[in-house]
Amino acid sequence: MRKDIDEIALAAFNLAVKADDSTIIRLLTKREKIAIGRRLIIAQAILAGKTRAEINERIKISPNTFAQINRWLETEFGDYCSAYKTAVDQRSKRHVSKHIRPFSYEHLKKKYPAQFFIFSVVEELWKQK
């Protein structure tokens, strides 16, 4: 009996999503939206290579939730996972930058280029000599 109801509920959900994406969003309660959002955040962290302990430091999750989302990603979204990891790897290779200490001269110069314009010009002239 429960399985039949679950199948009918899933079919109703799929119909609502196909009809109009905003319809399903209006049907969800705030709590359900938060639960889905948490699952998406956890899935993104798993795809980024975070461990359960690392994720648990920021978002309290049970081992069962972690395992369920991890299994969901591996079985149903294997292609998505590999594409996501490839995109993240490519993006991280492009955006390699050195760490600049906050409030250091370099940081302030980068954050406020107009105020440090003369300093920048002098530094460029100095490098040319």
PyMOL CGO cylinders between C-alpha atoms (Angstrom):
from pymol import cmd
from pymol.cgo import CYLINDER

trace = [
    CYLINDER, 0.00, 0.00, 0.00, 2.76, 2.46, 0.96, 0.3, 1, 1, 1, 1, 1, 1,
    CYLINDER, 2.76, 2.46, 0.96, 4.67, 1.72, -2.24, 0.3, 1, 1, 1, 1, 1, 1,
    CYLINDER, 4.67, 1.72, -2.24, 1.56, 2.45, -4.34, 0.3, 1, 1, 1, 1, 1, 1,
    CYLINDER, 1.56, 2.45, -4.34, 1.04, 5.78, -2.60, 0.3, 1, 1, 1, 1, 1, 1,
    CYLINDER, 1.04, 5.78, -2.60, 4.72, 6.67, -3.08, 0.3, 1, 1, 1, 1, 1, 1,
    CYLINDER, 4.72, 6.67, -3.08, 4.47, 5.90, -6.79, 0.3, 1, 1, 1, 1, 1, 1,
    CYLINDER, 4.47, 5.90, -6.79, 1.33, 8.05, -7.13, 0.3, 1, 1, 1, 1, 1, 1,
    CYLINDER, 1.33, 8.05, -7.13, 3.00, 10.86, -5.16, 0.3, 1, 1, 1, 1, 1, 1,
    CYLINDER, 3.00, 10.86, -5.16, 6.08, 10.69, -7.36, 0.3, 1, 1, 1, 1, 1, 1,
    CYLINDER, 6.08, 10.69, -7.36, 3.94, 10.79, -10.50, 0.3, 1, 1, 1, 1, 1, 1,
    CYLINDER, 3.94, 10.79, -10.50, 2.06, 13.83, -9.14, 0.3, 1, 1, 1, 1, 1, 1,
    CYLINDER, 2.06, 13.83, -9.14, 5.35, 15.54, -8.36, 0.3, 1, 1, 1, 1, 1, 1,
    CYLINDER, 5.35, 15.54, -8.36, 6.70, 14.85, -11.86, 0.3, 1, 1, 1, 1, 1, 1,
    CYLINDER, 6.70, 14.85, -11.86, 3.50, 16.23, -13.42, 0.3, 1, 1, 1, 1, 1, 1,
    CYLINDER, 3.50, 16.23, -13.42, 3.72, 19.40, -11.36, 0.3, 1, 1, 1, 1, 1, 1,
    CYLINDER, 3.72, 19.40, -11.36, 7.35, 19.91, -12.37, 0.3, 1, 1, 1, 1, 1, 1,
    CYLINDER, 7.35, 19.91, -12.37, 6.60, 19.33, -16.06, 0.3, 1, 1, 1, 1, 1, 1,
    CYLINDER, 6.60, 19.33, -16.06, 3.60, 21.66, -15.98, 0.3, 1, 1, 1, 1, 1, 1,
    CYLINDER, 3.60, 21.66, -15.98, 5.42, 24.65, -14.54, 0.3, 1, 1, 1, 1, 1, 1,
    CYLINDER, 5.42, 24.65, -14.54, 8.60, 24.88, -12.50, 0.3, 1, 1, 1, 1, 1, 1,
    CYLINDER, 8.60, 24.88, -12.50, 7.19, 27.64, -10.29, 0.3, 1, 1, 1, 1, 1, 1,
    CYLINDER, 7.19, 27.64, -10.29, 4.16, 25.51, -9.40, 0.3, 1, 1, 1, 1, 1, 1,
    CYLINDER, 4.16, 25.51, -9.40, 6.23, 22.99, -7.49, 0.3, 1, 1, 1, 1, 1, 1,
    CYLINDER, 6.23, 22.99, -7.49, 8.15, 25.72, -5.72, 0.3, 1, 1, 1, 1, 1, 1,
    CYLINDER, 8.15, 25.72, -5.72, 4.91, 27.27, -4.46, 0.3, 1, 1, 1, 1, 1, 1,
    CYLINDER, 4.91, 27.27, -4.46, 3.77, 23.87, -3.17, 0.3, 1, 1, 1, 1, 1, 1,
    CYLINDER, 3.77, 23.87, -3.17, 6.87, 23.38, -1.02, 0.3, 1, 1, 1, 1, 1, 1,
    CYLINDER, 6.87, 23.38, -1.02, 6.94, 24.65, 2.52, 0.3, 1, 1, 1, 1, 1, 1,
    CYLINDER, 6.94, 24.65, 2.52, 9.83, 26.75, 3.77, 0.3, 1, 1, 1, 1, 1, 1,
    CYLINDER, 9.83, 26.75, 3.77, 11.12, 23.73, 5.71, 0.3, 1, 1, 1, 1, 1, 1,
    CYLINDER, 11.12, 23.73, 5.71, 11.06, 21.54, 2.59, 0.3, 1, 1, 1, 1, 1, 1,
    CYLINDER, 11.06, 21.54, 2.59, 12.90, 24.19, 0.58, 0.3, 1, 1, 1, 1, 1, 1,
    CYLINDER, 12.90, 24.19, 0.58, 15.55, 24.37, 3.30, 0.3, 1, 1, 1, 1, 1, 1,
    CYLINDER, 15.55, 24.37, 3.30, 15.89, 20.57, 3.31, 0.3, 1, 1, 1, 1, 1, 1,
    CYLINDER, 15.89, 20.57, 3.31, 16.36, 20.50, -0.47, 0.3, 1, 1, 1, 1, 1, 1,
    CYLINDER, 16.36, 20.50, -0.47, 18.82, 23.38, -0.29, 0.3, 1, 1, 1, 1, 1, 1,
    CYLINDER, 18.82, 23.38, -0.29, 20.84, 21.58, 2.39, 0.3, 1, 1, 1, 1, 1, 1,
    CYLINDER, 20.84, 21.58, 2.39, 20.99, 18.46, 0.24, 0.3, 1, 1, 1, 1, 1, 1,
    CYLINDER, 20.99, 18.46, 0.24, 22.23, 20.52, -2.70, 0.3, 1, 1, 1, 1, 1, 1,
    CYLINDER, 22.23, 20.52, -2.70, 24.90, 22.18, -0.55, 0.3, 1, 1, 1, 1, 1, 1,
    CYLINDER, 24.90, 22.18, -0.55, 26.03, 18.79, 0.76, 0.3, 1, 1, 1, 1, 1, 1,
    CYLINDER, 26.03, 18.79, 0.76, 26.07, 17.36, -2.78, 0.3, 1, 1, 1, 1, 1, 1,
    CYLINDER, 26.07, 17.36, -2.78, 28.18, 20.28, -4.00, 0.3, 1, 1, 1, 1, 1, 1,
    CYLINDER, 28.18, 20.28, -4.00, 30.60, 19.81, -1.10, 0.3, 1, 1, 1, 1, 1, 1,
    CYLINDER, 30.60, 19.81, -1.10, 30.90, 16.09, -1.83, 0.3, 1, 1, 1, 1, 1, 1,
    CYLINDER, 30.90, 16.09, -1.83, 31.60, 16.84, -5.48, 0.3, 1, 1, 1, 1, 1, 1,
    CYLINDER, 31.60, 16.84, -5.48, 34.25, 19.34, -4.38, 0.3, 1, 1, 1, 1, 1, 1,
    CYLINDER, 34.25, 19.34, -4.38, 36.00, 16.48, -2.55, 0.3, 1, 1, 1, 1, 1, 1,
    CYLINDER, 36.00, 16.48, -2.55, 35.06, 17.35, 1.03, 0.3, 1, 1, 1, 1, 1, 1,
    CYLINDER, 35.06, 17.35, 1.03, 34.84, 14.58, 3.61, 0.3, 1, 1, 1, 1, 1, 1,
    CYLINDER, 34.84, 14.58, 3.61, 31.87, 14.05, 5.89, 0.3, 1, 1, 1, 1, 1, 1,
    CYLINDER, 31.87, 14.05, 5.89, 33.84, 15.49, 8.80, 0.3, 1, 1, 1, 1, 1, 1,
    CYLINDER, 33.84, 15.49, 8.80, 34.67, 18.64, 6.84, 0.3, 1, 1, 1, 1, 1, 1,
    CYLINDER, 34.67, 18.64, 6.84, 31.06, 19.08, 5.78, 0.3, 1, 1, 1, 1, 1, 1,
    CYLINDER, 31.06, 19.08, 5.78, 29.86, 18.34, 9.31, 0.3, 1, 1, 1, 1, 1, 1,
    CYLINDER, 29.86, 18.34, 9.31, 31.92, 21.26, 10.65, 0.3, 1, 1, 1, 1, 1, 1,
    CYLINDER, 31.92, 21.26, 10.65, 29.74, 23.69, 8.71, 0.3, 1, 1, 1, 1, 1, 1,
    CYLINDER, 29.74, 23.69, 8.71, 26.46, 21.81, 8.32, 0.3, 1, 1, 1, 1, 1, 1,
    CYLINDER, 26.46, 21.81, 8.32, 25.48, 19.22, 10.89, 0.3, 1, 1, 1, 1, 1, 1,
    CYLINDER, 25.48, 19.22, 10.89, 24.60, 16.05, 8.99, 0.3, 1, 1, 1, 1, 1, 1,
    CYLINDER, 24.60, 16.05, 8.99, 24.19, 12.45, 9.94, 0.3, 1, 1, 1, 1, 1, 1,
    CYLINDER, 24.19, 12.45, 9.94, 26.36, 9.72, 8.44, 0.3, 1, 1, 1, 1, 1, 1,
    CYLINDER, 26.36, 9.72, 8.44, 23.22, 8.30, 6.86, 0.3, 1, 1, 1, 1, 1, 1,
    CYLINDER, 23.22, 8.30, 6.86, 22.41, 11.58, 5.08, 0.3, 1, 1, 1, 1, 1, 1,
    CYLINDER, 22.41, 11.58, 5.08, 25.97, 11.84, 3.80, 0.3, 1, 1, 1, 1, 1, 1,
    CYLINDER, 25.97, 11.84, 3.80, 25.94, 8.25, 2.55, 0.3, 1, 1, 1, 1, 1, 1,
    CYLINDER, 25.94, 8.25, 2.55, 22.52, 8.68, 0.92, 0.3, 1, 1, 1, 1, 1, 1,
    CYLINDER, 22.52, 8.68, 0.92, 23.52, 11.84, -0.95, 0.3, 1, 1, 1, 1, 1, 1,
    CYLINDER, 23.52, 11.84, -0.95, 26.86, 10.32, -1.93, 0.3, 1, 1, 1, 1, 1, 1,
    CYLINDER, 26.86, 10.32, -1.93, 25.09, 7.20, -3.25, 0.3, 1, 1, 1, 1, 1, 1,
    CYLINDER, 25.09, 7.20, -3.25, 22.57, 9.38, -5.09, 0.3, 1, 1, 1, 1, 1, 1,
    CYLINDER, 22.57, 9.38, -5.09, 25.41, 11.29, -6.78, 0.3, 1, 1, 1, 1, 1, 1,
    CYLINDER, 25.41, 11.29, -6.78, 27.29, 8.13, -7.74, 0.3, 1, 1, 1, 1, 1, 1,
    CYLINDER, 27.29, 8.13, -7.74, 24.37, 6.11, -9.05, 0.3, 1, 1, 1, 1, 1, 1,
    CYLINDER, 24.37, 6.11, -9.05, 21.99, 8.61, -10.60, 0.3, 1, 1, 1, 1, 1, 1,
    CYLINDER, 21.99, 8.61, -10.60, 24.30, 11.46, -11.48, 0.3, 1, 1, 1, 1, 1, 1,
    CYLINDER, 24.30, 11.46, -11.48, 27.60, 9.80, -12.36, 0.3, 1, 1, 1, 1, 1, 1,
    CYLINDER, 27.60, 9.80, -12.36, 28.00, 11.77, -15.58, 0.3, 1, 1, 1, 1, 1, 1,
    CYLINDER, 28.00, 11.77, -15.58, 27.09, 14.98, -13.80, 0.3, 1, 1, 1, 1, 1, 1,
    CYLINDER, 27.09, 14.98, -13.80, 29.69, 14.29, -11.10, 0.3, 1, 1, 1, 1, 1, 1,
    CYLINDER, 29.69, 14.29, -11.10, 32.49, 13.71, -13.58, 0.3, 1, 1, 1, 1, 1, 1,
    CYLINDER, 32.49, 13.71, -13.58, 31.52, 16.79, -15.60, 0.3, 1, 1, 1, 1, 1, 1,
    CYLINDER, 31.52, 16.79, -15.60, 31.37, 18.90, -12.43, 0.3, 1, 1, 1, 1, 1, 1,
    CYLINDER, 31.37, 18.90, -12.43, 34.79, 17.71, -11.26, 0.3, 1, 1, 1, 1, 1, 1,
    CYLINDER, 34.79, 17.71, -11.26, 36.29, 18.42, -14.68, 0.3, 1, 1, 1, 1, 1, 1,
    CYLINDER, 36.29, 18.42, -14.68, 34.82, 21.94, -14.71, 0.3, 1, 1, 1, 1, 1, 1,
    CYLINDER, 34.82, 21.94, -14.71, 36.06, 22.63, -11.17, 0.3, 1, 1, 1, 1, 1, 1,
    CYLINDER, 36.06, 22.63, -11.17, 39.55, 21.36, -12.06, 0.3, 1, 1, 1, 1, 1, 1,
    CYLINDER, 39.55, 21.36, -12.06, 39.68, 23.58, -15.14, 0.3, 1, 1, 1, 1, 1, 1,
    CYLINDER, 39.68, 23.58, -15.14, 38.41, 26.59, -13.22, 0.3, 1, 1, 1, 1, 1, 1,
    CYLINDER, 38.41, 26.59, -13.22, 40.93, 26.10, -10.42, 0.3, 1, 1, 1, 1, 1, 1,
    CYLINDER, 40.93, 26.10, -10.42, 43.79, 25.88, -12.95, 0.3, 1, 1, 1, 1, 1, 1,
    CYLINDER, 43.79, 25.88, -12.95, 42.71, 29.17, -14.53, 0.3, 1, 1, 1, 1, 1, 1,
    CYLINDER, 42.71, 29.17, -14.53, 42.28, 31.07, -11.29, 0.3, 1, 1, 1, 1, 1, 1,
    CYLINDER, 42.28, 31.07, -11.29, 45.55, 30.35, -9.59, 0.3, 1, 1, 1, 1, 1, 1,
    CYLINDER, 45.55, 30.35, -9.59, 46.52, 33.42, -7.65, 0.3, 1, 1, 1, 1, 1, 1,
    CYLINDER, 46.52, 33.42, -7.65, 48.78, 34.00, -4.72, 0.3, 1, 1, 1, 1, 1, 1,
    CYLINDER, 48.78, 34.00, -4.72, 47.29, 34.76, -1.36, 0.3, 1, 1, 1, 1, 1, 1,
    CYLINDER, 47.29, 34.76, -1.36, 47.50, 38.41, -0.36, 0.3, 1, 1, 1, 1, 1, 1,
    CYLINDER, 47.50, 38.41, -0.36, 47.36, 39.25, 3.31, 0.3, 1, 1, 1, 1, 1, 1,
    CYLINDER, 47.36, 39.25, 3.31, 44.42, 41.49, 4.22, 0.3, 1, 1, 1, 1, 1, 1,
    CYLINDER, 44.42, 41.49, 4.22, 45.30, 45.16, 4.80, 0.3, 1, 1, 1, 1, 1, 1,
    CYLINDER, 45.30, 45.16, 4.80, 48.79, 44.71, 3.40, 0.3, 1, 1, 1, 1, 1, 1,
    CYLINDER, 48.79, 44.71, 3.40, 50.15, 47.20, 0.88, 0.3, 1, 1, 1, 1, 1, 1,
    CYLINDER, 50.15, 47.20, 0.88, 49.46, 44.76, -1.99, 0.3, 1, 1, 1, 1, 1, 1,
    CYLINDER, 49.46, 44.76, -1.99, 45.91, 44.16, -0.79, 0.3, 1, 1, 1, 1, 1, 1,
    CYLINDER, 45.91, 44.16, -0.79, 45.11, 47.87, -0.46, 0.3, 1, 1, 1, 1, 1, 1,
    CYLINDER, 45.11, 47.87, -0.46, 46.70, 48.60, -3.83, 0.3, 1, 1, 1, 1, 1, 1,
    CYLINDER, 46.70, 48.60, -3.83, 44.58, 45.92, -5.48, 0.3, 1, 1, 1, 1, 1, 1,
    CYLINDER, 44.58, 45.92, -5.48, 41.39, 46.96, -3.69, 0.3, 1, 1, 1, 1, 1, 1,
    CYLINDER, 41.39, 46.96, -3.69, 41.82, 50.72, -4.26, 0.3, 1, 1, 1, 1, 1, 1,
    CYLINDER, 41.82, 50.72, -4.26, 43.69, 51.06, -7.58, 0.3, 1, 1, 1, 1, 1, 1,
    CYLINDER, 43.69, 51.06, -7.58, 42.80, 54.73, -8.14, 0.3, 1, 1, 1, 1, 1, 1,
    CYLINDER, 42.80, 54.73, -8.14, 44.23, 55.80, -4.78, 0.3, 1, 1, 1, 1, 1, 1,
    CYLINDER, 44.23, 55.80, -4.78, 47.47, 53.93, -5.50, 0.3, 1, 1, 1, 1, 1, 1,
    CYLINDER, 47.47, 53.93, -5.50, 47.76, 55.00, -9.14, 0.3, 1, 1, 1, 1, 1, 1,
    CYLINDER, 47.76, 55.00, -9.14, 50.85, 57.16, -8.65, 0.3, 1, 1, 1, 1, 1, 1,
    CYLINDER, 50.85, 57.16, -8.65, 52.55, 54.42, -6.64, 0.3, 1, 1, 1, 1, 1, 1,
    CYLINDER, 52.55, 54.42, -6.64, 51.79, 51.97, -9.44, 0.3, 1, 1, 1, 1, 1, 1,
    CYLINDER, 51.79, 51.97, -9.44, 53.25, 54.27, -12.08, 0.3, 1, 1, 1, 1, 1, 1,
    CYLINDER, 53.25, 54.27, -12.08, 56.41, 54.82, -10.03, 0.3, 1, 1, 1, 1, 1, 1,
    CYLINDER, 56.41, 54.82, -10.03, 56.77, 51.05, -9.47, 0.3, 1, 1, 1, 1, 1, 1,
    CYLINDER, 56.77, 51.05, -9.47, 56.41, 50.37, -13.21, 0.3, 1, 1, 1, 1, 1, 1,
    CYLINDER, 56.41, 50.37, -13.21, 59.02, 53.01, -14.03, 0.3, 1, 1, 1, 1, 1, 1,
    CYLINDER, 59.02, 53.01, -14.03, 61.28, 51.55, -11.35, 0.3, 1, 1, 1, 1, 1, 1,
    CYLINDER, 61.28, 51.55, -11.35, 60.95, 48.06, -12.90, 0.3, 1, 1, 1, 1, 1, 1,
    CYLINDER, 60.95, 48.06, -12.90, 61.93, 49.41, -16.34, 0.3, 1, 1, 1, 1, 1, 1,
    CYLINDER, 61.93, 49.41, -16.34, 65.27, 50.73, -15.03, 0.3, 1, 1, 1, 1, 1, 1,
]
cmd.load_cgo(trace, "trace")
